[in-house]
Amino acid sequence: MHKSTRLAGIVLALATAAAGARGDDGQPIRVALIEGLSGSFANAGEAVSRNLTLAVERINSRGGVRLPGGSRPLELVRYDSKGNNEEALAMLRSAIDHRTTFVMQGNSSSTAAVLVDALNKHNQREPGRRVLFLNYSAVDPALTNEKCSFWHFRFDAHADMRLAALTDVLRDDAQVKKLYLIGQDYSFGQHVLRQGRAMVAAKRPDIDIVGDELHPLGRIKDFAPYAAKIKASGAQAVLTGNWGNDLTLLIKAARDAGVEARFYTFYGNALGVPAAIGDAGVGRVIAVAEWHPNVGTRASDQFYAAFRERFPKPQDDYVHARMHAMVEMLAAAIEKARSTDAVAVAKALEGLRLEAPALSAFHQGVMRAADHQFIQPLYVSGMQRAGDAGVRFDNEGSGYGFRTLRYVEPKATEQPSTCRMERP
């Protein structure tokens, strides 16, 4: 290489790094949402988008992200993956082409794994355009274990953390003698059934597993045959990781078939499920999440009220504190790093505690540096009629809400990790 060309390259690299550190161009910091915004799970993608939109607006309303050269707003840019891994990769390439450093996705562990692999390769190949992946819902434990990556941060409790909380409640449910396992046939759904069986065997060896079934992801329109099998099995409980329409349609079919079993779910408190099952779900639908609207503190009520004011339609009522925490912690990490550089922000995120005023008064969390797994509380909650004890707010205008059955403090949710992270 000619000496003058090499010198020019060094000067350009230094100038680019300095501009990133100063943040003096005043341009928005682009954040890409790569999600299924059309297709079978469009409702789940749009629900995520609403949460991230409000979180971004909250940060921008207080002046944006503070950097040495001046504050910069966040800009959420939506990319429709159509629920397809190949399309998600195409959207990732488009986001990178638009100089996006921060990518968010979550509504499929299969898609998340594909994105992690693609970013591992891209970031090694193009160190001048490195990208961070922030994950709000892809809960396959492998993503922070054997497939962990320096470029990936998970802000949801992974499947084994959620299962541990759910099966602790199931363990104490003396009425359950027969359990039916059903899930979506991909990495996450397969893991939930496999690990669910193991946890139940360890905690309640007297329970008989009377069904263990996987179904195609996002392709079943009529769950009546599955509901009939559940009813015929005599199961008093069903354990499922289903989400989106695969859960709503399963619950509807169970109601129509007269299934009286309790449903132990990951996501039974949203996206139409309470309305779909109605009175049949009271005392029977159980969910696990990092937060729910009836936590009962003043700060939590204010957080929920702000969301409902921004999105007043009852059907838009899908609120998850972890998604807001993720955006707040990204902004805090950029400010801590004094840069939008991917490596600097990643290092700033490691060990970072949630300290956002709108959240930290009722929600705690810290990003574990060893595997990039966010550690936060979990609530197991049960469906009740709005107005019942502990249920001030209903879900999606359905007349049904959830009350806390068990609170698991952050430390108690932690699980060991096998992550052996390669760092730049």
N, C-alpha and C positions, 0 to 999 in steps of 0.2 A: 504494500500500500504506500502511495506517495505520502511524504511527511506532512505536506500542507493539508491533504485530504484527511489524514488521521487526526491532525490538530483540530480541523474544523468539526470533525465528529465529536471530539472530546468537548469542545466549546458548546456544541449544540446539546449534548447530554447534560452538561452542567447547567446550562440555561433552563432546560426543561425541568430538571430536578428543583432548581431554585424557584421557578414559577409555581411548581406544585406545592412547595413548602410555604411560599408566601400567600398563595391563593389570591394574587392581586389582579387576576383577569376579571373577576366579578361574575364569571359565568356560573350557571347552576351546576351543581354536582349531580350528574346523571346516575340514577339508580334504576336498573332494569328489572321489571317483574316479568319473568318467563313462566307462563302458566296457561292451562287450558281455559280459555275464555270463550270457547265455542265447543260444541260437541256434548257428549254424555255428562260431563262434569263441569259444564259452564257455570252452573250455579255456585259451585264451590270456588271456582276461580274468581268470579265476580265478588263473592263474599270476602275473599282475601284482599282483593283490590280496594274495597271500601275501607278496611282496617288500615292498610298501608297509606291510602290517600289521607285519612285523618291524621295519622301519625306524622306524615310529612308536613301537612298543613300546620300542625301544632308547632313543629320546630321552626318553620318559616315565619309563623306569626310572632315569634319572639326574636326575629332578626336573622334566622338561619344559622349556619355553622360558622363559628368564629375561627378565622385563620389569621396568621400574622399580617397578611396584606389586606385584610378586610373580610367581612362576613360574606358567605355565599349561600344561596338557597339550595335546597334539595329539589330535584325534579324527578318524579316517578314516571318512567316510560314503560308502557305496557307492550308486551310481545306475546302474541297468541300462539301457543304451542299446539293447540287443538287436541291436547291430551295425547300427543304422539311423540315418542322419543326422537325420531329423526327430525321432526319439525322443531322440537326443543333445541336440538343441536344447530339447526339453521338459524333459529332466533338468537342463540348465543353468538354465532358468528356475526350476525347483523349488529348486535349490541357492541361487540368488540370493535367492529368496523367504525362504529360511532364513538369510539374512544371512551367506552363505559368501563369503569373500574369495579363497580359493585353490582352484583347480580343476586336476585332473590327468587327462590322457587321452593316448593314444598309438597304440592298435592300429588305426589307419587314418589315412592322410594326408588322405583326403577329408573325414573327420569333423573332423580338426584344422583344416582350412581353413575349414570351416563355423563352428566354434567361434570361431576367431580373428576372422572377419568379424562374428559376433554380438557378441563382446565389444568390438570396436572401436566399434560403434554404441551398445551399452549404456553403456560407460564415458564416452562423450561426452554421452550423453543424461542419465545419472544419476551425476554426479561424486561424490555422497555415498555411492554403493554400488559403487564400482569393484572389479573382480575381476581377478586375475592367473591366467594359464594356464601351467601347467608341463607340458611335453611330454616323455615318456620314450621314445617309439618312432616317432612319425610323422616319417619321414625324407625326405619330398619336399623337395629343396633350396629350392624357392620360398618355403617358410615362413620362411627366414632370408635370403632374397634379395628378389625383387620384392614378395612378400607379407609382408615382415617387419612386426612390430608391437611397440611398446613394452610391450604387455601379454602377450607370448608369449615364453617361454624354452624352448629345446630342450636336453635333456640327453643326447641320443643323437647319435652322428656321423651326418650326413646321408648320403643315398644316394651322392653323388659321392665323399665321403670314404671310405666303405666300398668302393665300386667301385674306387677308386684302389689301395687295399691289395690287394683280390682280384686285380685285373688285373696287378699287379706280380708276384704269384706265378704267375698264368697265363702271363705273358710268359716266365718262366723254365722253363715246362713244355714241354720240347722235343718230347715225344711228341704234343702237340696240334697237329693240322693242320686239323681240322674242328671247328667249334663250333656248338652249338644254343642259341638264346636262347628262353626261355619265361617268361611272367609273367602276373600277374593284370591284368585289363583295367580299371584305374582309374589315377588320376594317378601314383601311385608306381610301379606295375608298368610302365606305359608309359614312364616316365622311365628306369627301370633298363635296359630293352631299348634305348632310343634312345641313352643315354649309354654303355651297355656296348659297343654296336657301335662308337661313336666312339673309346672308349679302346682297344679291342682293335685297331682299324685303325691307331691311332697307335703302339702299342707292338709289335704283331705283325702287320704288313701281310700276312704270308704265310699267316695263318690264314683259312680259307674259312668264312664264315658259311653253314651249310647249313640253318638253320631260324630263323625269327623269328616267334613265335606268342604271341598273347594269348588268355586264356580267361576266362570269367565268374568274378567274385570270389565264392567261397564257395558256388557252386551245382553244381560238378562232383563227382559221387560216384564216377564210374568214369573214371580217368585212363588206362585201358588203350589207347584209341586214340592218345592223345598219346605214351605210351611206345613204341607200335609205330612211330610216325613218327620218334621219336628214334633207335630202333634201325635203322630202314631208311635213315636219313640217313648212317650210318657215323660219326657224331660221336664224337670221343674225349673231349669235354668238353661239359657243359651249364652255362650261366650262368643263374641265376634269383634273383629277389627274393622268391619265394613264401614265405608264412609260414602258421602254424597248420595246419589240416587240409589246405589246398591244397598245402602242401609235403609233409606226411606221406603223403597219398594218392598224390601224384606219385612220391615215392620208392618206395613200396610197389609201384606199378605198374611202375616201371622195374626193380625187382628181379625181379618175376614174369615180365617180358618178357625177362630176360637181358641187359639193357642194361649194358654194361661201361664206359661213359663215366664220367669224374670229374664230380662235381657241385660246382660253385663256387657257394656259397649265402651268403645273409645270415644264415639262421637254422637251418642244418642240424644244430645241436648240441643241440636241445631239442624238447620237445613231441612225443615219440614217434618222432622220425626215426631215432635210432640203433637202437632196438629194431626198428623197421619194416624196416630194410634188413639188419641183422645183419652177418654176415661179408662180404656183398657190398659193404659200405660201407668196409671197412678199406682205408685208403690211397686211397679214392675220394671220400669226402664231405669237403668243405672248407668251413669257416665263418669268418666275421669278426665280431668283437665287441670291446667295450672291455675284456673280462676273461674268463677261464674258470677252472674249478676247479683246473686243473693248471699254473697260473702258477708255482707251486713255492716261494713264500716262506712263512715261518712265519706272518706276519700274514695272508696270503691264506688259508692253511689254517685259521686260527682263525676268520676271517670265514665261510668255507664251513661249518665244523663247527657254528657257532652257528645257521646256517640249517637244517642237517640235524637238529639237536637240536630246533628249534622245529617243523619239519615233517618228521617221520621217514618218512613213506610215500615209497617210491621214486618213485612217479608224481608226487609233488609237487616233485621236484627240478628246479626252474627258477629259477636264481639269476642276477641281473644287477646288477653293482656300480653301474651308472649310476642305477638306481632308488633305491638306498640313498643314493647321493650327492645325488640331487635332494632327498630329504626332509631330509637333514642340512644342505644348503645353504639350504633354505627356513628352517629353524630358526635357522641362523647369521645369515641376512639379517634376520629379525625381531628378533633380539637386537641386531644392529648398528644397525638403524633405531630401536630402542627403541619399536616401534610395529607394529601389524598393518595399518596403512594401506597400500593397494595401491601408491600412488606411492612412498612411503618405502621399502617393501620392494623394489620393482623397482630403485630407485636403489642400494640396498644390495647387490643381487645382481650388478649390473654390475661386472665386474672382480674379483668374489669368487673366492678360491681355496678348493678343498676342503681342509679342515683337520680333518675328523672323525677322532678317534682310531681308530675301528674300520676306517677305510678308507685314510687318507692314508699309512700306512706301506707300502702296496703299490699305491696308485692315486693318480694325480695328475690335477688338472683345474683349469681356470679358465673362468669365464663371460665370453666376449668381449663387451665393452660395445657394440661397433658394430652387432652384428646379433643378439645374445642367443643365440649358438651356443656350447655348451659344448665346450671343447677338451680332449681327453683322449687317452690312448694307444689303439691298436688292436692286436689280436692276430689273425693269420690262423692257424687251427689245423686239423689234420687228424685224422680219425677213426682210432682204433687200438683194439686189445683192451686191456681193463683189465689192468694188470700189465706191459704193454710199456714200454719205456724212455720216461720222461717222462709216463706215464699212471698216476698213483696212484689217481685217483678215476674211477669210471664215471659215466654219465649215466642217471638215472632207473632205476637197478638193472638196466640193460640188459646189463652186462658189457662195454660199450664206452665209451670216453672220448675226449678230444681232447688232442693235444699241440701245442705251439707250433711253427709253421712259420716265422713271421716276426713280429717285434715292431716296431711303428711308434711312435716316441716322439711325445708330444703335438705338439710344434712341427712335426713332419713331416706331421701329418695336416691342418694348416690349409690352407684354400683361400680365395681372395679372395671377397668378397661384394659384391653390387650393392645392398645394403640402403640405403634413404634413409628413415630412421626419423622419424616424426612424434612429438614428445614433448609431454607435457602441460605 
